[in-house]
Amino acid sequence: MIPHSRPVFGADSARAVSAVVHGGHTARGPVSEALEERIASLTGRTHAAAVDSGTSALMLALRALAVDGRELRRVGVPAYACRALLHAVRACGAEPVFMDCAADLRLDRVQAEALAPMLDAVIINHPFGLIEPLVAEAWPCPVIEDIAQAAGGRIGEDELGGFGDISIASFYATKPWGGAYGGMVLSSLSCYVEQVFRMRNADAADVSLPYAGNHQMSDVHASLAISRLDKASVEIEQRRSLALRYDDYLQGKSAEPVRRDALCNHYRYIVRVEDAVRVVEAFRTHGVAAAHPVSMPLSRLMGQVCPGADVAMQQCVSLPVLADMSDAEEDQMCKAMAACL
Ligand SMILES: Cc1ncc(COP(=O)(O)O)c(C=O)c1O
């Protein structure tokens, strides 16, 4: 079966982990610090805090926004997104306000603009590596940019991760910068990141804080993430050229690829079909682990209706676009597309 995701680890990754283990210091240390510096400089931020997951990064970023007494009651969340966003908002005791997606899976601009005045904060992601232009626009509330899936993409000259008041990244294995587990909170304002420093080490945290936990990133995880980061731009190019070939294979088919931006990271290759459930099953019988980009819209999980997200759930399929896909696997993909679409 061609997997939906396949992180590329080489001998360098094994050497990096081995060096940490043999160094005898596996918890947070110089490697996590080096990762913080590297991601901060890549995204143009001045402050970075490495944490244990992207979900923790979101939750800590939301809590950090309250450092100056701000109360978070309603937080805007894209409806067609990963569950981590919903869990993070709920963990902070805030109400998620769902922002629907348009046909291109970016936010429905008109609805987002109508909701914005009633939000205390908003999380904006770049879904499946596609670029969300609204992140670069002015919002009446603090913005958390989520680059978990879009790391390495750009808007013009500006790297993703540099937008909003705070940005967060994930280093989960299947993510573009993924080692095994990990996350990061980034900002150009020291107050937010310093608040995350205070909250991420339970043993040292002041009891007056509304929340603290053990959320530091280990040097083992950081060393794996750095080894992925070293290859990230080569992998983007590999996925970009594969995605262009998929566009050719789809010529004359009823499946419509969702519009990609020139500077996106090609993390996922999403097509719209009439019946996503049938197509995912068909690909699986042809040895391809196609997937639903989101198993269930977040709005539905909370008993609400966002029509664009519901249609996306019925129609969208994510096809494996692996940086290290072999010729034999690509041939299999091409035949599966011919048979299933
Ligand atoms: C957009 C987005 N944000 C945040 C996360 C959470 O990251 P992690 O898996 O590292 O907790 C995910 C993970 O699936 C994600 O897709």
The ligand as an SDF file (V2000), in Angstrom:
LIG
                    3D

 16 16  0  0  0  0  0  0  0  0999 V2000
   -3.4050   22.4690   11.2310 C   0  0  0  0  0  0  0  0  0  0  0  0
   -2.9100   21.7290   12.4330 C   0  0  0  0  0  0  0  0  0  0  0  0
   -2.6290   22.4110   13.5440 N   0  0  0  0  0  0  0  0  0  0  0  0
   -2.1680   21.7930   14.6530 C   0  0  0  0  0  0  0  0  0  0  0  0
   -1.9860   20.4350   14.6940 C   0  0  0  0  0  0  0  0  0  0  0  0
   -1.5250   19.7760   15.9550 C   0  0  0  0  0  0  0  0  0  0  0  0
   -0.2170   19.3300   15.8450 O   0  0  0  0  0  0  0  0  0  0  0  0
    0.3180   18.0770   16.7140 P   0  0  0  0  0  0  0  0  0  0  0  0
   -0.0980   16.8360   15.9900 O   0  0  0  0  0  0  0  0  0  0  0  0
    1.7860   18.2730   16.7100 O   0  0  0  0  0  0  0  0  0  0  0  0
   -0.2740   18.1690   18.0590 O   0  0  0  0  0  0  0  0  0  0  0  0
   -2.2710   19.6850   13.5660 C   0  0  0  0  0  0  0  0  0  0  0  0
   -2.0900   18.2150   13.6160 C   0  0  0  0  0  0  0  0  0  0  0  0
   -2.6180   17.3860   13.0560 O   0  0  0  0  0  0  0  0  0  0  0  0
   -2.7430   20.3360   12.3880 C   0  0  0  0  0  0  0  0  0  0  0  0
   -3.0280   19.6540   11.2790 O   0  0  0  0  0  0  0  0  0  0  0  0
  1  2  1  0
  2  3  1  0
  2 15  2  0
  3  4  2  0
  4  5  1  0
  5  6  1  0
  5 12  2  0
  6  7  1  0
  7  8  1  0
  8  9  2  0
  8 10  1  0
  8 11  1  0
 12 13  1  0
 12 15  1  0
 13 14  2  0
 15 16  1  0
M  END
$$$$
